[in-house]
Each structure stands twice: as C-alpha cells, then as structure tokens.
Amino acid sequence: MINILYSGNFYIFDGILSSILSVIKSNNEQINVYILTMNLFDVDDEETKKFVPITETQRLLLERILKQVNDKNNCYLFDVTESFKKDKQISVGKRFTPYALLRLYASTIPELPDKLLYLDTDTLVLGSLNEFFNTNIDDYEVAMCKDYFGKIFIGHNYCNSGVLLMNMKKIKETNLLEKVRNLCIKKNFFLADQTALNKCVSARLILPAKYNSQRRINKDTVIRHYCASWRFFPYIRIKNVKQWNVNKVFRDKRNIYNNAYVTEVLNEYLKTKRLMNI
C-alpha cells in the first residue's frame, strides 16, 4: 500500500490528474490518494477571489481512474479552509498562491495515515515507488532531496519540499508543521514554506536526487519534478514548464531518458481529458 498526498485548488486539477496517471502506470500496489483543498472565494482580497476548491466531482473522476487499475484504490478529499483562516497572517508572498501552504495542515487531519508521500502537483512518477515509500524513516520527521540550486546558493543541505516522505506520527510529536506555519506568519521567505521547513525540521533523511529530479530525466529518475528553475544561457531567466504544458514538455531536450514513458503518460492524460470532457 502506498499513501500519496496532494494539495491544491480547482485550477491545479490537471497537475493532479497527470501525476496520478503516472503513478498507476508503474505501480501495482494499492494506492490511496489524499487531497487537501480549501475555499478562499469569500476572502476580501482580489487576488484570492478567483480561487475555488477541488470539487467532489473532480475527486470522483480521480477515484474512477484509480479504480480502473485496482478496485482497492481510493481517493479522499479534505477541506482545510477553517484551519487556514485561523492563521490570518500566514503568507507565501507574491510568488505563490495560499494553496502552496496546504501541505502544512496535514497534521490537522486525523484521518491521514502515519506515513505519507507528499507530491507537488507538478510531478510525474516514472517508476516503482515501492522502495522509496518503504524507506525506514521511523527516526525522522521527513525524508527529502536536496534542492538543485538551493544546495549551491543557500546551503549544502538545503532541500526541496516538492517531494516529501512524511512520518506523520513523529511530525505530530514534534509539531513540525505547526512550527513551519508559525514561522511563515512571522517571516516572509523568498521560497516561502520551503525555506521555513528547512529551518524548522530537526530530524530529516536526505535522499538521492532520483526521487526528486528537478532539472532533467536521468536513467535512474523515479520522480520528475517540473518545478521552476533558473537558466543562464543565452540569458538569465526562470523556466517554468509544467507537465500539463504538453507541447513544451515534448520539445524539452533535457528529457534525455524515459521520453517514451513521459510521452505515453501525457498522451494518456490528453486522452483522459477528452473522454471525460474536462
């Protein structure tokens, strides 16, 4: 059994859909998907009025897809709107939406299992998650991979928070996520809760980059994370192509290996959207 956690709003559904399709393509174990969402439509802020939660209809679509490959698979949806609104001053700055903070409320949901694999919605799984998910983290709050640029410019052990193997039992004991939320209230970091998490975590296991490949697909890549990254040639810029930007992904020459796999997943994603009229 593999327990996967996503978070986001209505408009990030394409990311969750494509990521789940990649998971079930190469993993035969029972998959339980947990999704955190919230409704900020009524917040007195023009920038957040456009945000609405993932819907029950979307959850049912995802569960239908999951059960097509294994009838034991499930998809659960949790609304953390009230918990978020209690932290009135929490901020992710101008670079991120409030939904980037949703994972920080995982410890407030008692129904979540003791071990979770959190995945950002801009991830594709390219192989079996069995070895990764079964990594022994009994003595750690989280297991994570180093950030490609952060390890160079911020600190040697600075990690990326887009892929997290979470020991929820220990996280609740140490109040890790509450500490991160409180730090985000006190200080607005350039990389928001990722930096706050790096500062607050007291027991983490640093994993090989293959579990969170942020620049390209290598021979051993298990999870490709399509996060924003810097490019320095022919000029300095930020590249931010997500896997649902299908045409751009297909043109990306950095996907040296597993191109056929990615192509199959994304074609299945496009096919699913057409069949389900979404």
C-alpha positions in Angstrom: 0.0 0.0 0.0 1.2 3.5 -0.9 -0.3 6.6 0.5 0.1 9.8 -1.6 -0.8 13.3 -0.6 -1.6 16.2 -3.0 -2.9 19.7 -2.3 -4.3 22.4 -4.4 -7.3 24.1 -5.9 -9.7 23.6 -8.8 -7.3 25.1 -11.3 -4.5 22.7 -10.5 -6.6 19.6 -11.2 -4.6 18.9 -14.5 -1.5 18.5 -12.4 -3.1 16.0 -10.0 -4.7 14.1 -12.9 -1.5 13.7 -14.9 0.6 12.9 -11.8 -1.9 10.2 -10.7 -1.9 8.7 -14.2 1.9 8.4 -14.0 1.7 6.7 -10.6 -0.7 4.0 -11.6 1.2 3.3 -14.8 4.1 1.8 -13.0 2.8 0.9 -9.5 0.6 -2.1 -8.9 0.3 -1.7 -5.2 -2.9 -0.4 -3.6 -2.8 3.4 -4.0 -4.6 5.7 -1.5 -4.7 9.3 -2.7 -5.4 12.1 -0.2 -6.0 15.6 -1.4 -6.1 18.8 0.7 -8.0 21.8 -0.6 -9.7 24.9 0.6 -12.2 27.6 -0.5 -10.9 31.2 -0.5 -13.6 32.6 -2.7 -15.0 34.7 0.0 -11.7 36.2 1.3 -11.6 40.0 1.0 -8.7 40.0 -1.4 -9.0 40.4 -5.1 -6.0 38.1 -5.7 -7.7 35.2 -3.9 -11.3 35.6 -5.0 -10.6 33.5 -8.2 -9.6 30.5 -6.1 -12.1 27.8 -5.5 -11.5 24.3 -4.0 -11.2 21.0 -5.8 -14.7 19.6 -6.1 -16.3 16.4 -5.2 -16.9 15.8 -8.9 -13.2 16.0 -9.5 -12.5 13.6 -6.6 -14.9 11.1 -8.1 -13.2 11.4 -11.5 -9.8 10.7 -9.9 -11.2 7.8 -7.9 -12.8 6.3 -11.0 -9.4 6.4 -12.8 -7.7 4.9 -9.8 -10.2 2.0 -9.5 -9.9 1.2 -13.2 -6.5 -0.4 -12.4 -7.2 -1.6 -8.9 -10.6 -1.6 -7.2 -8.9 -1.2 -3.8 -7.5 2.2 -4.8 -9.2 5.2 -3.2 -9.2 9.0 -3.4 -10.1 11.1 -0.4 -10.7 14.9 -0.3 -10.3 17.1 2.8 -11.2 20.8 3.1 -8.9 22.7 5.5 -10.4 26.2 4.9 -11.3 26.8 8.5 -7.8 25.8 9.8 -6.2 28.1 7.2 -8.4 31.1 8.1 -7.4 30.8 11.7 -3.8 31.7 10.7 -4.9 35.0 9.3 -1.3 36.4 8.9 0.2 33.4 7.2 1.8 34.4 3.9 3.6 32.9 0.9 4.4 36.3 -0.6 3.7 37.3 -4.2 5.4 34.4 -5.9 3.0 31.7 -4.7 -0.7 31.3 -4.0 -2.0 30.5 -0.5 -2.6 26.9 -1.7 1.1 26.3 -1.6 0.7 26.2 2.2 -1.9 23.5 2.3 0.5 20.6 3.0 1.3 22.4 6.3 -2.1 21.5 7.5 -1.7 17.7 7.0 -1.2 17.3 10.8 -4.6 18.8 11.5 -6.4 15.9 9.6 -6.7 12.9 12.0 -7.8 10.6 9.1 -4.5 10.8 7.3 -2.2 7.7 7.7 1.0 7.7 9.7 3.2 7.6 6.6 2.5 9.8 3.5 4.3 10.5 0.3 3.6 14.2 -0.5 4.0 15.1 -4.1 3.7 18.6 -5.7 1.1 18.6 -8.5 3.9 19.3 -11.0 5.4 15.8 -10.6 5.4 12.7 -12.8 6.3 9.3 -11.4 8.5 7.3 -13.8 8.9 4.1 -11.9 8.1 2.0 -8.9 7.6 3.9 -5.7 7.8 0.8 -3.6 11.4 1.1 -2.5 11.1 4.9 -1.9 7.8 4.6 0.1 9.2 1.8 2.2 12.3 3.7 3.2 12.7 3.4 7.0 12.0 6.9 8.5 11.0 5.8 12.0 13.6 8.2 13.5 12.9 11.1 11.1 10.2 13.6 10.6 10.6 13.7 6.8 12.8 12.3 4.0 13.6 14.7 1.2 16.0 15.5 -1.6 18.4 18.5 -1.9 17.2 21.4 -4.0 19.2 21.7 -7.2 20.0 25.4 -6.9 19.4 25.8 -3.2 22.3 23.4 -2.3 24.6 25.8 -4.2 23.3 29.2 -3.3 21.6 28.8 0.1 23.2 25.9 1.9 24.7 22.5 1.2 21.8 20.6 2.8 19.0 22.9 1.7 16.3 20.6 0.5 13.4 20.9 -2.0 9.9 20.4 -0.5 8.1 19.3 -3.6 8.6 15.6 -2.7 8.3 14.7 1.0 8.2 11.3 2.6 6.4 12.2 5.8 6.4 10.4 9.2 3.1 11.9 10.4 3.3 10.3 13.8 6.7 11.9 14.5 5.6 15.2 12.9 2.7 15.4 15.3 5.0 14.6 18.2 7.4 17.4 17.3 4.7 19.8 16.0 6.9 20.3 12.9 4.2 21.6 10.6 2.8 24.0 13.2 6.3 25.4 13.7 6.6 25.9 9.9 3.2 27.7 9.8 4.2 29.9 12.7 7.5 30.8 11.1 5.6 31.7 7.8 3.5 34.1 9.9 6.5 35.8 11.4 8.6 36.0 8.3 8.0 36.1 4.6 10.7 34.0 2.8 11.6 34.2 -0.9 10.9 30.5 -1.2 8.0 30.6 1.3 7.3 27.4 3.4 10.2 25.5 1.7 12.7 27.7 3.5 10.7 27.6 6.7 10.6 23.8 6.6 14.3 23.7 6.1 14.8 25.9 9.2 12.3 24.1 11.4 13.0 20.4 10.7 15.1 18.7 13.3 15.2 15.1 12.0 15.3 14.6 8.3 16.8 11.9 6.0 18.3 13.3 2.8 17.6 11.0 -0.2 19.2 10.6 -3.6 18.2 13.1 -6.3 16.5 10.4 -8.3 13.4 10.8 -6.1 13.1 14.5 -6.9 14.8 15.2 -10.2 14.3 19.0 -10.7 16.2 19.7 -13.9 16.1 16.7 -16.2 15.2 13.0 -16.5 18.2 10.7 -15.9 18.4 7.0 -16.3 17.6 6.3 -12.6 14.9 9.1 -12.2 11.9 7.9 -10.2 10.1 11.2 -9.9 10.5 14.1 -12.3 9.6 17.4 -10.6 8.7 20.1 -13.2 9.4 23.0 -10.8 10.6 26.4 -11.8 14.3 26.6 -12.4 17.0 29.0 -13.5 18.5 29.1 -16.9 21.7 31.0 -17.6 22.2 30.7 -21.4 21.8 32.6 -23.6 20.4 34.9 -20.9 19.4 34.6 -17.2 15.8 33.6 -16.9 13.4 31.4 -14.9 12.0 28.4 -16.8 8.6 27.2 -15.5 7.2 24.5 -17.8 4.7 22.1 -16.1 3.9 18.6 -17.4 0.4 19.7 -18.5 2.1 22.1 -20.9 2.4 19.0 -23.1 3.8 20.5 -26.3 6.5 22.3 -24.4 7.5 19.2 -22.5 7.7 17.2 -25.7 10.2 19.8 -27.0 12.3 19.7 -23.9 15.7 18.3 -24.9 16.6 17.8 -21.2 14.2 14.8 -21.0 17.1 12.6 -22.3 15.8 9.3 -20.8 12.4 7.9 -20.4 11.0 10.1 -23.2 8.8 7.2 -24.4 7.4 6.8 -20.8 6.6 10.5 -20.4 5.1 10.6 -23.9 2.8 7.7 -23.0 1.7 9.2 -19.7 1.0 12.6 -21.3 -0.9 11.1 -24.2 -3.0 9.2 -21.7 -3.6 12.4 -19.9 -4.8 14.1 -23.0 -7.0 11.1 -23.9 -8.5 11.1 -20.4 -9.4 14.7 -20.6 -11.1 14.2 -24.0 -13.0 11.1 -22.8 -14.2 12.8 -19.6 -14.7 16.1 -21.2 -12.6 18.0 -18.7 
